[in-house]
Amino acid sequence: MAKEKTQYFEKIALASGGTIALVVSFVGAHAGRLQPPWLLRSALIVLVLAMVSAMYRNWRYPFYIMGSYGRQYMEARRDKGRRERDYVTAFPALAREEDGTPIDLAQFQTRFTTDEGIFRTKIEECEKQEKSAFNTVKVVEYLTLTLVVLGMALLVVLAWKNF
C-alpha cells in the first residue's frame, strides 16, 4: 500500500507540472485576454505548491520507513538479548561462551545492562524519527490534496469567466 501511495503522489506532482505547462502554453496564445489576471497567477502558484508538496511528501516518507524498520530491528535485538539473559540465569551451568568456556554471570549481567541501555537509546531515536516523519507526511498529504483541488477549482473558475 505504501508503494501505491507514493506512486499516487508522484502522479499528482506530474499532473500538476503538466497542467502548469499546458496552461502556460495556452496563455501564450491568449496573452492579455484572460480576466481577471490574478486568478491565473493564483492557480499557477497553487499548482506549483501542490507539485512541490507532493515531491516533499515522497522525499520525507522514506525517513518514516527507516525509523520504523530501525525501531523494529532494535526491539528484536533487545528481545533476543533478554531471552539470552533469561536462559543464562535459568541454566547457568549450561551457558557457554562461543569458545565453549563457561559464562561469567557477573560480567554477562554487566554487558547485558550496558547493551540494554544502548538499545533503549537507539529505540528512542528511531521512534522519534518515525513519529516526526509520519506526522510531517500526514500533514503534507492533506496539504497536497487540498492544493490540487484548489488549483483545479481556480482554473475552472478562470475558464468559466472567460469562455
ROKELO-877485 format. One record per residue (C-alpha): residue number from 1; residue in one letter; x, y, z. Coordinates in Angstrom, 2 decimals, always signed. Example, Ala and Ser with C-alpha at 12.3 -4.5 7.8 and 13.67 -1.06 7.14 Angstrom:
! residues 2
PT   pos   code        xx        yy        zz
PT     1      a    +12.30     -4.50     +7.80
PT     2      s    +13.67     -1.06     +7.14
! end
This chain:
! residues 163
PT   pos   code        xx        yy        zz
PT     1      m     +0.00     +0.00     +0.00
PT     2      a     +2.84     +2.41     +0.80
PT     3      k     +4.30     +1.94     -2.67
PT     4      e     +0.97     +2.71     -4.29
PT     5      k     +0.52     +5.82     -2.16
PT     6      t     +3.98     +7.05     -3.12
PT     7      q     +3.16     +6.43     -6.78
PT     8      y     -0.11     +8.32     -6.33
PT     9      f     +1.71    +11.40     -5.06
PT    10      e     +4.24    +11.09     -7.89
PT    11      k     +1.31    +11.21    -10.29
PT    12      i     -0.10    +14.26     -8.53
PT    13      a     +3.26    +16.03     -8.89
PT    14      l     +3.48    +15.09    -12.57
PT    15      a     -0.14    +16.08    -13.24
PT    16      s     +0.38    +19.43    -11.53
PT    17      g     +3.50    +20.06    -13.59
PT    18      g     +1.74    +19.01    -16.77
PT    19      t     -1.21    +21.25    -16.01
PT    20      i     +1.13    +24.17    -15.43
PT    21      a     +2.85    +23.51    -18.76
PT    22      l     -0.46    +23.29    -20.62
PT    23      v     -1.84    +26.45    -19.03
PT    24      v     +1.34    +28.39    -19.76
PT    25      s     +1.24    +27.21    -23.39
PT    26      f     -2.41    +28.16    -23.67
PT    27      v     -1.87    +31.57    -22.06
PT    28      g     +0.95    +32.30    -24.53
PT    29      a     -1.58    +32.05    -27.33
PT    30      h     -4.16    +34.18    -25.48
PT    31      a     -1.89    +36.67    -23.73
PT    32      g     -3.65    +39.57    -22.09
PT    33      r     -7.19    +38.38    -22.76
PT    34      l     -7.80    +36.30    -19.64
PT    35      q     -9.58    +38.24    -16.91
PT    36      p     -9.05    +38.62    -14.00
PT    37      p     -5.28    +38.10    -14.32
PT    38      w     -4.82    +37.37    -10.59
PT    39      l     -6.92    +34.22    -10.97
PT    40      l     -4.48    +32.71    -13.44
PT    41      r     -1.49    +33.66    -11.31
PT    42      s     -3.14    +32.23     -8.21
PT    43      a     -3.94    +28.95     -9.97
PT    44      l     -0.38    +28.58    -11.22
PT    45      i     +1.12    +29.34     -7.80
PT    46      v     -1.22    +26.88     -6.09
PT    47      l     -0.37    +24.16     -8.62
PT    48      v     +3.36    +24.77     -8.18
PT    49      l     +2.91    +24.50     -4.41
PT    50      a     +0.95    +21.25     -4.88
PT    51      m     +3.73    +19.85     -7.06
PT    52      v     +6.42    +20.82     -4.54
PT    53      s     +4.47    +19.46     -1.57
PT    54      a     +3.88    +16.13     -3.35
PT    55      m     +7.59    +15.86     -4.07
PT    56      y     +8.40    +16.79     -0.46
PT    57      r     +6.00    +14.11     +0.79
PT    58      n     +7.71    +11.47     -1.30
PT    59      w    +11.14    +12.68     -0.17
PT    60      r    +10.17    +12.59     +3.53
PT    61      y     +8.30     +9.25     +3.54
PT    62      p    +11.43     +7.01     +3.44
PT    63      f    +12.54     +8.55     +6.74
PT    64      y     +9.38     +7.12     +8.30
PT    65      i    +10.14     +3.69     +6.83
PT    66      m    +13.75     +3.81     +8.04
PT    67      g    +12.66     +4.85    +11.54
PT    68      s    +10.04     +2.13    +11.69
PT    69      y    +12.36     -0.62    +10.45
PT    70      g    +15.17     +0.60    +12.70
PT    71      r    +12.90     +0.57    +15.75
PT    72      q    +11.62     -2.93    +14.96
PT    73      y    +15.15     -4.23    +14.37
PT    74      m    +16.46     -2.76    +17.63
PT    75      e    +13.46     -4.12    +19.56
PT    76      a    +14.08     -7.58    +18.09
PT    77      r    +17.76     -7.46    +19.05
PT    78      r    +16.87     -6.24    +22.56
PT    79      d    +14.33     -9.05    +22.94
PT    80      k    +16.90    -11.60    +21.75
PT    81      g    +19.31    -10.32    +24.39
PT    82      r    +16.61    -10.62    +27.06
PT    83      r    +15.88    -14.22    +26.05
PT    84      e    +19.58    -15.00    +26.20
PT    85      r    +19.75    -13.42    +29.68
PT    86      d    +16.74    -15.48    +30.80
PT    87      y    +18.42    -18.65    +29.55
PT    88      v    +21.77    -17.88    +31.15
PT    89      t    +20.23    -17.02    +34.53
PT    90      a    +17.92    -20.06    +34.44
PT    91      f    +20.62    -22.55    +33.42
PT    92      p    +24.00    -21.08    +34.41
PT    93      a    +25.72    -24.48    +34.29
PT    94      l    +24.72    -24.98    +30.63
PT    95      a    +25.50    -21.47    +29.43
PT    96      r    +28.73    -21.24    +27.44
PT    97      e    +30.66    -18.60    +25.55
PT    98      e    +31.24    -19.13    +21.83
PT    99      d    +34.61    -20.73    +22.55
PT   100      g    +32.99    -23.25    +24.95
PT   101      t    +34.13    -21.70    +28.24
PT   102      p    +31.53    -21.14    +30.98
PT   103      i    +29.91    -17.72    +31.05
PT   104      d    +30.91    -15.41    +33.90
PT   105      l    +27.49    -14.36    +35.24
PT   106      a    +28.66    -11.04    +36.72
PT   107      q    +30.38    -10.00    +33.50
PT   108      f    +27.42    -11.22    +31.46
PT   109      q    +24.98     -9.18    +33.57
PT   110      t    +27.16     -6.06    +33.24
PT   111      r    +27.32     -6.49    +29.46
PT   112      f    +23.57     -7.08    +29.32
PT   113      t    +22.84     -3.91    +31.33
PT   114      t    +25.09     -1.87    +29.03
PT   115      d    +23.50     -3.34    +25.91
PT   116      e    +20.01     -2.73    +27.30
PT   117      g    +20.82     +0.97    +27.74
PT   118      i    +22.21     +1.22    +24.21
PT   119      f    +19.12     -0.47    +22.77
PT   120      r    +16.82     +1.84    +24.76
PT   121      t    +18.63     +4.90    +23.36
PT   122      k    +18.58     +3.60    +19.78
PT   123      i    +14.90     +2.64    +20.01
PT   124      e    +14.03     +6.11    +21.30
PT   125      e    +15.98     +7.71    +18.41
PT   126      c    +14.18     +5.54    +15.87
PT   127      e    +10.77     +6.25    +17.46
PT   128      k    +11.49     +9.97    +17.34
PT   129      q    +12.43     +9.77    +13.64
PT   130      e     +9.43     +7.58    +12.87
PT   131      k     +6.91     +9.85    +14.62
PT   132      s     +8.39    +13.05    +13.20
PT   133      a     +8.37    +11.75     +9.63
PT   134      f     +4.88    +10.24     +9.97
PT   135      n     +3.37    +13.46    +11.34
PT   136      t     +5.04    +15.51     +8.61
PT   137      v     +3.90    +13.15     +5.85
PT   138      k     +0.35    +13.10     +7.19
PT   139      v     +0.07    +16.90     +7.15
PT   140      v     +1.76    +17.27     +3.77
PT   141      e     -0.54    +14.68     +2.19
PT   142      y     -3.65    +16.65     +3.18
PT   143      l     -1.99    +19.90     +2.13
PT   144      t     -1.09    +18.48     -1.28
PT   145      l     -4.59    +17.19     -1.96
PT   146      t     -6.12    +20.49     -0.85
PT   147      l     -3.77    +22.48     -3.07
PT   148      v     -4.51    +20.31     -6.11
PT   149      v     -8.26    +20.70     -5.64
PT   150      l     -7.89    +24.44     -5.09
PT   151      g     -5.66    +24.86     -8.16
PT   152      m     -8.05    +22.97    -10.38
PT   153      a    -11.01    +24.93     -8.99
PT   154      l     -9.24    +28.20     -9.76
PT   155      l     -8.62    +27.06    -13.33
PT   156      v    -12.27    +26.06    -13.73
PT   157      v    -13.38    +29.46    -12.43
PT   158      l    -10.96    +31.16    -14.85
PT   159      a    -12.31    +29.15    -17.75
PT   160      w    -15.90    +29.80    -16.66
PT   161      k    -15.35    +33.57    -16.58
PT   162      n    -13.52    +33.73    -19.92
PT   163      f    -15.27    +31.23    -22.18
! end
